[in-house]
Amino acid sequence: MDEGMDTELVIRAQHGDREAFTRLAGMLTARLLGISHRILRDIDLAEDATQQSLVTIWQRLPQLRDPARFEAWAHRLLVRACYAEGQRARRWASGAGLTPGREPVTVDELGWIIDRDELDRAFRRLSFDHRTVVVLRHYAHLSLEELAATLKIPVGTAASRLHYALRELRSAVQADARPVQERATP
Amino acid sequence: MSNRTDEFTEVLEVWLQEGRSQEDPERVLDRALARVDATPQSRFGWLSRVFAFTGGAARLTFSAATVVAVAVIGLALVSSRTWLGGPGPGTSPPPSQPSPTPSGPANILGLPPEGAVPSDPSLGQLVLRFASNDIPPGITMWVYADGRVIWSPFLSTPAGVGDAFTGLVEQRLTADGVAALLSQVGSTGLFEDDLVLARDSSGGFFEVDLRSGDRFVRVARYWGGLGVGAPRATDQQEAAIQSILDLFNDRSSWPASGWQDQALSAYVPSSYVVCFGVRPRDAAPGHWTGPVEPAEVWALLPEAAQDLLGAGEPVTDTGAMHADGGCTRVTTDAARALARSFEGSAVQRSRPQSRYFVGYVLSNPTPAWGEIWIQFGPVLPDGVATWLGGG
């Protein structure tokens, strides 16, 4: 649990204390929005999913057995809200991406240019589950154990899901990108 | 190789950090808190769930189903005068047992087939509920302000209702028909206030809930159990109860002008409530853990089921459904997809031949849990699920 996310605040919110919940939500929202934005790749969908997850967190707080697990539980509800929002909108494939730009992010040692659009296209091709593990691990920086706890899956499953997600993402980027030499050749 | 992976990951993480300028968490927080102000917390404790049924349709359907279940089991075991159609003297012939409709690969027995049109509109105001097993084989009927009359013919399949029938049928009254029915019931003089009466000989139960403003007035008569301590019905009250029984027993006597559509059609719900419970491995059948974090259960189901349940809406008013673990509401399409996701998995249909009961069991899912049960209940227009587990 985050340092600021103290258990007492969670317990107070569980008992219906709106002020405690407002403080908790204030600490959480930016993080939840960041995660949902990256999973859904659409700021409007992300706002809706985050908003819904905050309402669901409030509604279901009394059912949370272990307040110390609040953050993982909140992330889990967010992931569900993202899934529902994505299903509802069905706009993943055509929605607006993040910051547009053609400049390359980097050039790796094999000479593959990876630009933002390529990464964005490749990421959009991932399944919802794969997007989720990539974002939770490489954006939210959850450990594998935290990732597994959040998704309620075994650690081994989390590790393999992440492995396959990255492999698929990398393959998609490579399929999309062309070697520097090819690009340089008219 | 590891360098390549590391570099790719590094690029990925840089890319994932982008886009923050589009994010306005304050706006999202403000909107969410505005909704929170109008949203009660749901408290899933078993006792709070039971005692939450203090009024309204939830209490009505819950108690009705409980009584029906008790009556079915008790009468079937103890008495020859059973409305299940036992061979005792004085009983009606046993209702016809439905033969399962051959279902195509896309259909799930007990759920409306693909393409079945849900009852319209999806929501309606309940104005009267009648339930009794004094009319063999027993009947529960819900009447809505928009004219819909939905009822459960228990174990029998009325002719002509079609393949979409899954235990409930629908007819439609006109607005005048609804008003006349309510007036006739109300004019018995029984509905001044809630009234529980006892009958002094064994027999069925009788319950009527009649809307009065924003609440229901219940008149009930029980033998044994629920009737213990209640006053015995006077002759006048017995006569009034009998007149209501006659009214509902002979619906053909209702004026033709009161019907908008008297033909029976299958009631197709817009949504289902899916409830689950967990039995610890060392617990006796019927003993459950009580509330369980839904995600703990869903994680043990096929992935497609997890997604469907995750996209559902948590339900606090569980109506007549057994809700030991918790309940979630899904669309009828999602309910069908959920049932389909169980096919070929370790999640087994409880009564594969039942047209009325859609339930599943997953045996020994964890070292601690002996069983997870999952049951589907059709949601009525008043938004509350009912339970058709009798057949």
Boltz contact constraints between the chains, C-beta under 6 A:
constraints:
  - contact:
      token1: [A, 16]
      token2: [B, 41]
      max_distance: 6.0
  - contact:
      token1: [A, 25]
      token2: [B, 29]
      max_distance: 6.0
  - contact:
      token1: [A, 29]
      token2: [B, 25]
      max_distance: 6.0
  - contact:
      token1: [A, 29]
      token2: [B, 28]
      max_distance: 6.0
  - contact:
      token1: [A, 29]
      token2: [B, 29]
      max_distance: 6.0
  - contact:
      token1: [A, 30]
      token2: [B, 25]
      max_distance: 6.0
  - contact:
      token1: [A, 33]
      token2: [B, 23]
      max_distance: 6.0
  - contact:
      token1: [A, 33]
      token2: [B, 25]
      max_distance: 6.0
  - contact:
      token1: [A, 33]
      token2: [B, 28]
      max_distance: 6.0
  - contact:
      token1: [A, 38]
      token2: [B, 16]
      max_distance: 6.0
  - contact:
      token1: [A, 43]
      token2: [B, 22]
      max_distance: 6.0
  - contact:
      token1: [A, 47]
      token2: [B, 28]
      max_distance: 6.0
  - contact:
      token1: [A, 50]
      token2: [B, 28]
      max_distance: 6.0
  - contact:
      token1: [A, 51]
      token2: [B, 28]
      max_distance: 6.0
  - contact:
      token1: [A, 51]
      token2: [B, 31]
      max_distance: 6.0
  - contact:
      token1: [A, 51]
      token2: [B, 32]
      max_distance: 6.0
  - contact:
      token1: [A, 54]
      token2: [B, 32]
      max_distance: 6.0
  - contact:
      token1: [A, 55]
      token2: [B, 32]
      max_distance: 6.0
  - contact:
      token1: [A, 55]
      token2: [B, 35]
      max_distance: 6.0
  - contact:
      token1: [A, 55]
      token2: [B, 36]
      max_distance: 6.0
  - contact:
      token1: [A, 55]
      token2: [B, 39]
      max_distance: 6.0
  - contact:
      token1: [A, 58]
      token2: [B, 36]
      max_distance: 6.0
  - contact:
      token1: [A, 59]
      token2: [B, 39]
      max_distance: 6.0
  - contact:
      token1: [A, 59]
      token2: [B, 41]
      max_distance: 6.0
  - contact:
      token1: [A, 59]
      token2: [B, 42]
      max_distance: 6.0
  - contact:
      token1: [A, 62]
      token2: [B, 41]
      max_distance: 6.0
  - contact:
      token1: [A, 62]
      token2: [B, 43]
      max_distance: 6.0
  - contact:
      token1: [A, 63]
      token2: [B, 44]
      max_distance: 6.0
  - contact:
      token1: [A, 76]
      token2: [B, 295]
      max_distance: 6.0
  - contact:
      token1: [A, 80]
      token2: [B, 310]
      max_distance: 6.0
  - contact:
      token1: [A, 83]
      token2: [B, 310]
      max_distance: 6.0
  - contact:
      token1: [A, 83]
      token2: [B, 311]
      max_distance: 6.0
  - contact:
      token1: [A, 84]
      token2: [B, 311]
      max_distance: 6.0
  - contact:
      token1: [A, 87]
      token2: [B, 311]
      max_distance: 6.0
  - contact:
      token1: [A, 98]
      token2: [B, 18]
      max_distance: 6.0
  - contact:
      token1: [A, 98]
      token2: [B, 19]
      max_distance: 6.0
  - contact:
      token1: [A, 99]
      token2: [B, 18]
      max_distance: 6.0
  - contact:
      token1: [A, 99]
      token2: [B, 19]
      max_distance: 6.0
  - contact:
      token1: [A, 105]
      token2: [B, 11]
      max_distance: 6.0
  - contact:
      token1: [A, 105]
      token2: [B, 15]
      max_distance: 6.0
  - contact:
      token1: [A, 106]
      token2: [B, 11]
      max_distance: 6.0
  - contact:
      token1: [A, 108]
      token2: [B, 7]
      max_distance: 6.0
  - contact:
      token1: [A, 114]
      token2: [B, 11]
      max_distance: 6.0
  - contact:
      token1: [A, 119]
      token2: [B, 15]
      max_distance: 6.0
  - contact:
      token1: [A, 138]
      token2: [B, 12]
      max_distance: 6.0
  - contact:
      token1: [A, 138]
      token2: [B, 13]
      max_distance: 6.0
  - contact:
      token1: [A, 138]
      token2: [B, 16]
      max_distance: 6.0
  - contact:
      token1: [A, 139]
      token2: [B, 16]
      max_distance: 6.0
  - contact:
      token1: [A, 152]
      token2: [B, 295]
      max_distance: 6.0
  - contact:
      token1: [A, 152]
      token2: [B, 299]
      max_distance: 6.0
  - contact:
      token1: [A, 170]
      token2: [B, 8]
      max_distance: 6.0
